[in-house]
Amino acid sequence: MKEKTFVSIREAAEKIYGCTTQNLYKQIRRGNLKVYERFGHRVVSVEEVKELADFIEPRGGDRKFIPKKSEKK
């Protein structure tokens, strides 16, 4: 099965880049990521998002969600 070439901004943020949509929109505003319009929807290229994730180091740790440790009593 062929991989998707374009995905929604939400899907790119959550599944590929590992951040919130607000952070991905910030990268778009800064010109680090190009937005395309397909059939009336704003989408981004999967390859460009992967390149961006490799190029930009996350601040404050890993991009992926890390569950909180249970609090000790």
Stockholm file with secondary structure:
# STOCKHOLM 1.0

chainA/1-73         MKEKTFVSIREAAEKIYGCTTQNLYKQIRRGNLKVYERFGHRVVSVEEVKELADFIEPRGGDRKFIPKKSEKK
#=GR chainA/1-73 SS CCCCSEEEHHHIIIIIICSCHHHHHHHHHTTSSCCEEETTEEEEEHHHHHHHHHHSCCTTSCSSCCCCCCCCC
#=GC SS_cons        CCCCSEEEHHHIIIIIICSCHHHHHHHHHTTSSCCEEETTEEEEEHHHHHHHHHHSCCTTSCSSCCCCCCCCC
//
